[in-house]
Amino acid sequence: MVDDELAELRRRKMEQQLQRQAMNQQAMEDEAERQRQIDSQVRVALMEILEPEARERLNTIKLTRPEFAKAVEQQLVMLAQSGRVRQRITDDQLKGLLTQLTPSKKEFRITRK
C-alpha cells in the first residue's frame, strides 16, 4: 500500500515536471516567433527608408559590430515612425549618422625617451 502511494506521488510529480517543461518550451517558441516577426518588420522598414548602398553598408556593419548595427537600425526605424525621414536615406547620409552615433575614441600617444 505504501509503495503504491509512493509510486503515485512520483508519477504525479513527473507529470507536473513534464507539463512545466512543455509550457516553458511553448513560451520559448512563442518568444522566438515574436522576435522573428519584429525582425521582419524592421527589415521591411529599412528597405523602405534606405537606399541600396546604405542598406549594404548597414549589413556590413552588422557583420562586424552587431550590437551597434542593431542600435542604428532601431534609431532609423524610430526616425521613420516619427515622420522625420521624408526621403530615402543615401549612403552619405548614413555615413553622417554613423559618425554622430559612434563614440569618439581617445587617442593615446606613447613616446619613448
TORDRENRO-529482 format. One record per residue (C-alpha): residue in three letters; x, y, z. Coordinates in pm, whole numbers. Last residue first. Layout:
<recs>
<"ala" <X Y Z>>
...
</recs>
This chain:
<recs>
<"lys" <6295 5858 -2432>>
<"arg" <5995 5670 -2555>>
<"thr" <5677 5842 -2657>>
<"ile" <5338 5683 -2620>>
<"arg" <5048 5857 -2781>>
<"phe" <4696 5776 -2681>>
<"glu" <4397 5870 -2888>>
<"lys" <4063 5882 -2721>>
<"lys" <3787 5745 -2933>>
<"ser" <3472 5939 -3006>>
<"pro" <3153 5741 -2967>>
<"thr" <2995 5643 -3296>>
<"leu" <2640 5777 -3322>>
<"gln" <2730 6102 -3496>>
<"thr" <2976 5930 -3729>>
<"leu" <2708 5673 -3814>>
<"leu" <2454 5942 -3896>>
<"gly" <2697 6109 -4132>>
<"lys" <2776 5779 -4300>>
<"leu" <2403 5713 -4334>>
<"gln" <2359 6048 -4510>>
<"asp" <2641 5959 -4748>>
<"asp" <2486 5618 -4823>>
<"thr" <2151 5774 -4901>>
<"ile" <1846 5784 -4675>>
<"arg" <1516 5765 -4862>>
<"gln" <1302 6073 -4832>>
<"arg" <1089 6235 -4562>>
<"val" <1254 6084 -4256>>
<"arg" <1135 6279 -3951>>
<"gly" <794 6111 -3960>>
<"ser" <809 5973 -3606>>
<"gln" <794 5620 -3744>>
<"ala" <1084 5685 -3981>>
<"leu" <1304 5831 -3708>>
<"met" <1217 5540 -3478>>
<"val" <1305 5292 -3754>>
<"leu" <1639 5465 -3812>>
<"gln" <1727 5464 -3442>>
<"gln" <1633 5098 -3408>>
<"glu" <1851 5011 -3706>>
<"val" <2141 5213 -3564>>
<"ala" <2110 5032 -3228>>
<"lys" <2102 4694 -3405>>
<"ala" <2411 4793 -3606>>
<"phe" <2595 4882 -3283>>
<"glu" <2505 4549 -3127>>
<"pro" <2606 4354 -3441>>
<"arg" <2950 4513 -3480>>
<"thr" <3145 4336 -3756>>
<"leu" <2873 4160 -3954>>
<"lys" <2609 4424 -3877>>
<"ile" <2845 4692 -4008>>
<"thr" <2846 4518 -4345>>
<"asn" <2466 4498 -4338>>
<"leu" <2448 4871 -4263>>
<"arg" <2676 4948 -4558>>
<"glu" <2461 4732 -4787>>
<"arg" <2147 4910 -4670>>
<"ala" <2314 5245 -4742>>
<"glu" <2407 5130 -5092>>
<"pro" <2052 5003 -5156>>
<"glu" <1891 5333 -5046>>
<"leu" <1737 5319 -4702>>
<"ile" <1384 5415 -4589>>
<"glu" <1168 5142 -4745>>
<"met" <1415 4857 -4712>>
<"leu" <1473 4961 -4352>>
<"ala" <1101 4933 -4277>>
<"val" <1086 4586 -4432>>
<"arg" <1388 4469 -4228>>
<"val" <1239 4614 -3908>>
<"gln" <909 4432 -3973>>
<"ser" <1093 4104 -4036>>
<"asp" <1299 4144 -3720>>
<"ile" <980 4205 -3521>>
<"gln" <816 3896 -3672>>
<"arg" <1122 3684 -3597>>
<"gln" <1123 3810 -3236>>
<"arg" <756 3714 -3197>>
<"glu" <831 3367 -3333>>
<"ala" <1123 3325 -3091>>
<"glu" <905 3439 -2800>>
<"asp" <630 3193 -2894>>
<"glu" <885 2910 -2922>>
<"met" <1029 2997 -2580>>
<"ala" <680 3004 -2426>>
<"gln" <597 2668 -2583>>
<"gln" <919 2518 -2444>>
<"asn" <844 2653 -2099>>
<"met" <489 2516 -2109>>
<"ala" <613 2173 -2221>>
<"gln" <875 2170 -1948>>
<"arg" <618 2266 -1686>>
<"gln" <382 1989 -1807>>
<"leu" <666 1734 -1797>>
<"gln" <756 1837 -1443>>
<"gln" <393 1811 -1332>>
<"glu" <362 1465 -1487>>
<"met" <681 1351 -1310>>
<"lys" <548 1476 -977>>
<"arg" <221 1296 -1033>>
<"arg" <403 969 -1118>>
<"arg" <628 1002 -814>>
<"leu" <329 1057 -588>>
<"glu" <151 753 -739>>
<"ala" <461 537 -692>>
<"leu" <483 644 -330>>
<"glu" <115 569 -274>>
<"asp" <151 225 -434>>
<"asp" <461 151 -230>>
<"val" <278 246 90>>
<"met" <0 0 0>>
</recs>
